[in-house]
Amino acid sequence: MKGIVTTGSITDLLWILALLAGWLAIIYLIGGWYAGTRFRTLLKAPLSEEVEHLTHVWEKRVYRWAALAFLMSGLSILCIISWLISKRFVQ
């Protein structure tokens, strides 16, 4: 039967998932940094209706990007711990 999942393939999957989540966390942190710089730039701009709207939009984006970054870094750590535990039991 070709469709059976072995423990070796699970450990490989956990390792790949940990790497992918780690890189996504870095990308999301960069996105959060960019949103933060845009937000701070808009705070220095003269107040108008458009600037006020964009300030609220970029403020929400800072939170969203940071939340995604922390979620992905937590998932990466969880996958690494699971990978280490599964490696221990496979040997």
Buried (B, 14 or more C-beta within 10 A) or exposed (E): EEEEEEEEEBBEBBBEBBBBBBEBBEBBBEBBBBBBEBBEEBEEEEEEEEBEEBBEEBBEBBEBBBEBBBBBBEBBBBBBEBBEEBBEEEE
